[in-house]
Amino acid sequence: QANPNCIVVASASHVQELDVSAILNPQPYVWIDEEQPDMESFLFVHTGVERKGSVSAPASPNPHSTGPAMLHSLGYGGVQTGRGGNVMLKRSVSGVRRMASHPTLPYYLTGCQDGSVRMWEWGHAQQISVHRTAGYPRVNRVRFNLQGNKFGVCDSEGYLSLWQLAVSSSAANKPFMTRQCHNKQTSDFVFINSSSFLSTAGHSSEHRNVCLWDTLMPQRSCLVQGFTCHESGSPAIVYAPQQQLLISSGRKGDICIFDVRQRQLRHTFQAHESAVKCLALDPTEEFFVTGSVDGEVKVWGLLVHNLLYSFPAEHMRTSIFRNLGAGVTQLHLGPTNHMFSCGADGTLKWRLLPDRDNLLHTL
């Protein structure tokens, strides 16, 4: 987050730091087929995932769309065949499942399948610190708090651990708090306003799959509120601080919206037919995005909850084996309507959504 022109992506065996300034600040495009000027205003840039040198237009967005959206597609591997990101650094780190960028400093965290958690500095080959070694439960989420002085890790056995950011201290490897928040698994968590108050999403046998916690309270009374929701558990959660709303997703495709001040469920609706794996919130809190296990991405109004845009099969892996991939695995919304998504099809995609006036016009 210290440099919006740079991103980091992970594959099964590597982590790559990319300069995407050429994508975020593009030059005027020349259409390949000038006989069809009214074709969908999309631009695909294919890499090794598909046939080299091809340029095509994807399927039309949902009829809820009110304007164009520009799309770039980059493969995690292979040779670049069009305009895209320049690889600045490539690390041999296998099994990375989750990453998080520091809000102000050029640091980021990686959390792996083997339970290890490391901190890296942009442009430097060596890791800064190892906060967890291999042998711990699988990492499901890593996040910094807004101030950047703390970060947390949740895992597949339901535990949440919090660290103080101390990259040069021997205490960097030791969490100051570890707590089992869900007895089956903790899938996600968010800091709420202060770094001591947070919410978790996961799967519990008593069906309290979204919880509010006050980490300054004694362990017996630190659970502030447990919400019974999301049959089979909740994979993802985001927090809208201006509205003080929590948005959580379910494995049955449902979305729940909670009022943190009143500590109650405000609204629930069916967003997808399959599990919603990830969520992202617009920085101005006017809309949010959902990504499902079947590869579909949808944009929703935050206050009215109506569907603004739908991008079917955005990250669909074609295979004779059903459920081979995980569909959409990560989403991120930037401050200028930039939407990044990645998925089991091996691509990172960037969309320039229509301006907010057009989005709000649909509400």
C-alpha positions as CSV (number, residue, x, y, z in Angstrom):
1,Q,0.0,0.0,0.0
2,A,3.0,2.3,0.3
3,N,3.3,2.3,-3.5
4,P,0.0,1.7,-5.4
5,N,1.9,1.1,-8.6
6,C,3.3,-2.2,-7.3
7,I,1.6,-5.4,-6.4
8,V,2.8,-8.8,-5.2
9,V,1.3,-12.1,-6.4
10,A,1.8,-15.7,-5.4
11,S,1.7,-19.0,-7.3
12,A,2.2,-22.5,-6.0
13,S,6.0,-22.1,-6.0
14,H,6.9,-18.4,-6.3
15,V,6.1,-14.9,-5.1
16,Q,6.5,-12.1,-7.6
17,E,6.7,-8.4,-7.1
18,L,5.3,-6.6,-10.1
19,D,5.3,-3.0,-11.3
20,V,1.9,-2.4,-12.8
21,S,2.1,1.4,-13.5
22,A,1.8,0.7,-17.3
23,I,-1.6,-0.9,-16.6
24,L,-2.9,1.7,-14.1
25,N,-1.8,4.6,-16.3
26,P,-2.4,3.2,-19.9
27,Q,-1.7,4.9,-23.2
28,P,-4.6,5.2,-25.7
29,Y,-5.5,1.8,-27.2
30,V,-5.9,0.9,-30.8
31,W,-8.6,-1.6,-31.4
32,I,-7.6,-4.8,-33.3
33,D,-10.9,-4.9,-35.3
34,E,-11.8,-1.4,-36.3
35,E,-14.8,-2.6,-38.2
36,Q,-16.6,-3.3,-34.9
37,P,-16.2,0.0,-32.9
38,D,-19.3,-0.9,-30.8
39,M,-17.9,-4.1,-29.4
40,E,-17.6,-4.4,-25.7
41,S,-15.0,-2.0,-24.4
42,F,-12.8,-4.7,-22.8
43,L,-9.2,-5.5,-23.5
44,F,-7.8,-8.9,-22.7
45,V,-4.0,-9.3,-22.4
46,H,-3.3,-13.0,-22.5
47,T,-0.2,-14.7,-21.2
48,G,1.0,-18.3,-20.9
49,V,-2.3,-19.5,-19.6
50,E,-3.8,-19.1,-23.1
51,R,-2.6,-18.9,-26.6
52,K,0.2,-16.3,-27.1
53,G,-0.6,-13.1,-28.9
54,S,-4.4,-13.4,-28.8
55,V,-6.6,-10.4,-28.1
56,S,-10.3,-10.9,-27.6
57,A,-13.4,-9.6,-25.8
58,P,-14.9,-11.5,-22.9
59,A,-18.5,-12.2,-22.4
60,S,-20.8,-9.2,-21.8
61,P,-21.3,-8.1,-18.2
62,N,-24.7,-8.5,-16.6
63,P,-27.5,-6.2,-17.9
64,H,-27.3,-4.3,-14.6
65,S,-24.1,-2.7,-16.1
66,T,-24.5,1.0,-17.0
67,G,-21.1,1.7,-18.6
68,P,-17.9,0.1,-19.8
69,A,-15.3,-1.6,-17.7
70,M,-11.7,-2.1,-19.0
71,L,-10.1,-5.4,-18.2
72,H,-6.5,-6.6,-18.2
73,S,-5.6,-10.3,-17.6
74,L,-2.1,-11.4,-16.5
75,G,-1.0,-14.9,-16.0
76,Y,1.0,-15.9,-12.9
77,G,3.5,-17.6,-15.2
78,G,4.6,-17.6,-18.8
79,V,5.9,-14.9,-21.1
80,Q,4.1,-11.6,-21.3
81,T,2.5,-11.1,-24.7
82,G,0.9,-7.7,-24.2
83,R,0.8,-4.7,-22.0
84,G,1.1,-5.7,-18.4
85,G,3.3,-5.8,-15.3
86,N,7.1,-5.9,-15.1
87,V,8.5,-8.4,-12.7
88,M,10.8,-6.6,-10.3
89,L,11.7,-9.5,-8.0
90,K,10.8,-13.2,-8.0
91,R,11.1,-15.3,-4.8
92,S,11.2,-19.0,-4.4
93,V,8.5,-19.4,-1.7
94,S,6.1,-22.3,-2.0
95,G,2.7,-22.8,-0.7
96,V,1.8,-19.2,-0.1
97,R,-2.0,-18.9,0.6
98,R,-2.4,-15.4,2.0
99,M,-0.6,-12.1,1.9
100,A,-1.1,-8.7,3.5
101,S,0.6,-5.3,2.8
102,H,1.6,-2.8,5.5
103,P,-0.6,0.3,5.4
104,T,2.4,2.8,5.2
105,L,5.7,0.9,5.1
106,P,7.2,-1.2,2.2
107,Y,6.6,-4.5,4.0
108,Y,4.3,-7.4,3.4
109,L,3.4,-10.7,5.1
110,T,3.1,-14.1,3.6
111,G,1.2,-17.0,5.2
112,C,1.7,-20.5,3.9
113,Q,0.1,-23.9,3.7
114,D,2.6,-25.3,6.1
115,G,1.7,-22.7,8.8
116,S,4.7,-20.5,8.4
117,V,4.5,-16.7,8.4
118,R,7.2,-14.4,7.1
119,M,7.7,-10.6,6.6
120,W,9.4,-9.2,3.5
121,E,10.5,-5.8,2.3
122,W,9.8,-4.7,-1.2
123,G,12.9,-5.1,-3.5
124,H,14.9,-7.0,-0.9
125,A,15.7,-10.7,-1.5
126,Q,16.0,-11.8,2.1
127,Q,13.1,-12.0,4.5
128,I,13.0,-9.5,7.4
129,S,11.6,-11.9,10.0
130,V,10.0,-15.3,10.6
131,H,7.0,-15.0,12.9
132,R,5.9,-18.6,12.6
133,T,7.9,-21.6,11.3
134,A,6.6,-24.6,9.4
135,G,4.6,-27.1,11.4
136,Y,1.7,-24.8,12.5
137,P,-1.9,-25.2,11.1
138,R,-2.6,-23.9,7.6
139,V,-2.8,-20.1,7.4
140,N,-6.2,-18.8,6.4
141,R,-5.7,-15.0,6.7
142,V,-3.0,-12.5,7.6
143,R,-3.9,-8.8,8.2
144,F,-2.3,-5.6,9.6
145,N,-4.3,-3.2,11.7
146,L,-5.0,0.3,10.3
147,Q,-2.2,1.9,12.3
148,G,0.3,-0.8,11.1
149,N,1.7,-1.5,14.6
150,K,0.0,-4.9,14.9
151,F,-0.9,-7.8,12.7
152,G,-2.8,-11.1,13.1
153,V,-2.9,-14.6,11.7
154,C,-5.8,-17.0,11.8
155,D,-5.6,-20.7,10.9
156,S,-7.4,-23.9,10.0
157,E,-7.7,-25.1,13.6
158,G,-9.6,-22.0,14.6
159,Y,-6.9,-20.0,16.3
160,L,-6.2,-16.3,16.0
161,S,-2.8,-14.9,17.0
162,L,-1.8,-11.3,17.3
163,W,1.7,-9.8,17.1
164,Q,3.3,-6.4,17.8
165,L,5.2,-5.2,14.7
166,A,8.9,-5.4,15.9
167,V,10.9,-6.5,12.9
168,S,14.3,-6.1,14.6
169,S,13.4,-7.5,18.0
170,S,13.6,-11.0,19.3
171,A,10.0,-10.6,20.4
172,A,9.0,-10.5,16.7
173,N,8.5,-14.3,16.7
174,K,6.2,-14.4,19.7
175,P,2.5,-13.4,19.5
176,F,1.2,-11.4,22.5
177,M,-2.2,-13.2,22.2
178,T,-3.4,-16.5,20.9
179,R,-7.0,-17.6,21.2
180,Q,-9.3,-20.2,19.6
181,C,-12.2,-18.2,18.2
182,H,-14.0,-21.1,16.3
183,N,-13.6,-24.7,17.2
184,K,-13.5,-26.0,13.6
185,Q,-11.6,-23.2,11.8
186,T,-11.2,-19.5,11.6
187,S,-11.3,-18.4,8.0
188,D,-11.0,-14.6,8.3
189,F,-10.9,-11.7,10.7
190,V,-10.9,-7.9,10.7
191,F,-9.8,-5.2,13.1
192,I,-12.7,-2.9,14.1
193,N,-11.7,0.7,14.8
194,S,-9.2,0.0,17.5
195,S,-6.6,-2.8,17.3
196,S,-8.0,-4.5,20.4
197,F,-11.6,-4.9,19.1
198,L,-12.1,-7.3,16.1
199,S,-14.4,-9.7,14.4
200,T,-13.8,-13.2,13.2
201,A,-15.5,-15.4,10.6
202,G,-15.3,-19.2,10.6
203,H,-17.0,-22.4,11.5
204,S,-18.1,-23.4,15.0
205,S,-20.1,-26.4,16.1
206,E,-22.6,-24.1,18.0
207,H,-23.1,-22.2,14.6
208,R,-21.8,-18.9,16.0
209,N,-19.8,-18.4,12.8
210,V,-19.4,-14.6,13.0
211,C,-18.1,-13.2,16.4
212,L,-17.1,-9.9,18.0
213,W,-14.1,-9.9,20.4
214,D,-12.6,-7.5,22.8
215,T,-9.0,-8.7,23.3
216,L,-8.4,-6.5,26.4
217,M,-11.0,-8.4,28.3
218,P,-10.2,-11.6,30.3
219,Q,-10.4,-14.8,28.2
220,R,-13.6,-15.9,29.7
221,S,-15.4,-12.7,28.8
222,C,-13.6,-11.5,25.7
223,L,-16.4,-12.8,23.4
224,V,-18.7,-9.7,23.0
225,Q,-21.2,-11.2,20.6
226,G,-21.6,-14.4,18.6
227,F,-24.0,-14.4,15.6
228,T,-25.7,-17.6,14.6
229,C,-25.5,-17.5,10.8
230,H,-24.1,-19.0,7.6
231,E,-24.8,-22.7,7.6
232,S,-21.5,-24.7,7.2
233,G,-19.4,-21.6,8.1
234,S,-18.3,-18.2,6.8
235,P,-15.2,-18.0,4.6
236,A,-14.8,-14.2,4.5
237,I,-15.6,-10.9,6.3
238,V,-15.0,-7.2,5.7
239,Y,-15.7,-4.1,7.8
240,A,-17.1,-0.7,6.7
241,P,-15.8,1.7,9.4
242,Q,-17.9,4.8,8.3
243,Q,-21.1,2.9,8.3
244,Q,-20.0,0.6,11.1
245,L,-21.2,-2.5,9.2
246,L,-19.8,-6.0,9.0
247,I,-20.3,-7.9,5.8
248,S,-19.8,-11.7,5.9
249,S,-20.1,-14.4,3.3
250,G,-21.4,-18.0,3.6
251,R,-20.6,-21.3,2.0
252,K,-24.1,-21.5,0.6
253,G,-23.7,-18.2,-1.3
254,D,-25.4,-16.0,1.2
255,I,-24.3,-12.5,2.5
256,C,-25.0,-11.2,6.0
257,I,-24.7,-7.5,7.0
258,F,-24.4,-6.7,10.7
259,D,-24.7,-3.4,12.6
260,V,-21.7,-3.3,14.9
261,R,-23.2,-0.5,17.1
262,Q,-26.4,-2.3,17.8
263,R,-24.8,-5.8,17.5
264,Q,-27.5,-7.3,15.4
265,L,-28.1,-8.7,12.0
266,R,-29.4,-6.0,9.7
267,H,-29.9,-7.8,6.4
268,T,-29.2,-11.1,4.6
269,F,-29.6,-12.1,0.9
270,Q,-28.5,-14.7,-1.6
271,A,-25.6,-13.4,-3.6
272,H,-24.3,-16.6,-5.4
273,E,-25.4,-20.1,-6.0
274,S,-22.1,-21.4,-4.6
275,A,-19.8,-20.5,-1.7
276,V,-18.6,-16.9,-1.6
277,K,-14.9,-17.2,-1.0
278,C,-13.8,-13.6,-0.8
279,L,-15.1,-10.0,-0.3
280,A,-13.7,-6.5,-1.0
281,L,-15.1,-3.1,0.0
282,D,-15.0,0.1,-2.0
283,P,-12.8,2.7,0.0
284,T,-15.7,5.2,-0.1
285,E,-18.1,2.4,1.2
286,E,-20.6,2.9,-1.7
287,F,-20.4,-0.7,-2.9
288,F,-18.7,-4.1,-2.3
289,V,-17.6,-7.0,-4.4
290,T,-18.2,-10.8,-3.9
291,G,-16.2,-13.6,-5.5
292,S,-17.5,-17.2,-5.6
293,V,-16.1,-20.7,-5.9
294,D,-17.6,-21.0,-9.4
295,G,-15.5,-18.1,-10.6
296,E,-18.1,-15.4,-10.7
297,V,-17.6,-11.8,-9.5
298,K,-20.5,-9.5,-8.6
299,V,-20.6,-5.8,-7.5
300,W,-23.3,-4.8,-5.0
301,G,-24.5,-1.5,-3.5
302,L,-23.7,-1.3,0.2
303,L,-26.8,0.5,1.5
304,V,-29.4,-0.8,-0.9
305,H,-27.8,-4.2,-1.6
306,N,-28.9,-4.3,-5.3
307,L,-26.7,-5.9,-8.0
308,L,-24.7,-3.3,-9.9
309,Y,-22.5,-5.6,-12.1
310,S,-22.0,-9.2,-12.7
311,F,-18.9,-10.9,-14.4
312,P,-19.7,-14.6,-14.9
313,A,-16.8,-17.1,-15.2
314,E,-14.3,-14.4,-14.4
315,H,-11.9,-17.0,-12.9
316,M,-13.2,-20.3,-14.2
317,R,-10.8,-23.2,-14.6
318,T,-12.0,-25.5,-17.4
319,S,-11.6,-29.1,-16.4
320,I,-13.4,-32.5,-16.7
321,F,-13.1,-32.7,-12.9
322,R,-15.7,-30.6,-11.1
323,N,-14.6,-28.4,-8.2
324,L,-11.0,-28.8,-9.2
325,G,-10.2,-25.1,-8.6
326,A,-11.4,-22.6,-6.0
327,G,-12.8,-20.0,-8.4
328,V,-12.1,-16.5,-7.2
329,T,-9.5,-16.6,-4.5
330,Q,-8.8,-12.9,-3.8
331,L,-10.3,-9.4,-4.5
332,H,-9.0,-5.9,-3.9
333,L,-10.6,-2.5,-4.7
334,G,-8.4,0.6,-5.1
335,P,-9.2,4.2,-4.5
336,T,-9.9,5.0,-8.2
337,N,-12.3,2.2,-9.1
338,H,-9.5,-0.3,-9.7
339,M,-10.5,-3.8,-9.1
340,F,-8.0,-6.6,-8.9
341,S,-9.0,-10.3,-8.8
342,C,-7.1,-13.6,-8.9
343,G,-8.3,-17.1,-9.1
344,A,-7.8,-20.8,-9.7
345,D,-7.5,-20.2,-13.5
346,G,-3.9,-18.9,-12.8
347,T,-4.6,-15.2,-13.7
348,L,-4.5,-11.9,-12.0
349,K,-7.1,-9.5,-13.6
350,W,-7.5,-5.8,-13.3
351,R,-10.7,-4.0,-14.1
352,L,-11.4,-0.3,-14.3
353,L,-15.0,0.0,-13.1
354,P,-17.2,2.8,-14.3
355,D,-16.9,6.0,-12.3
356,R,-18.8,6.3,-9.1
357,D,-21.5,8.7,-10.5
358,N,-22.5,5.9,-12.9
359,L,-22.4,3.3,-10.1
360,L,-24.6,5.5,-7.9
361,H,-27.0,6.2,-10.7
362,T,-28.0,2.6,-10.6
363,L,-28.9,2.6,-6.9
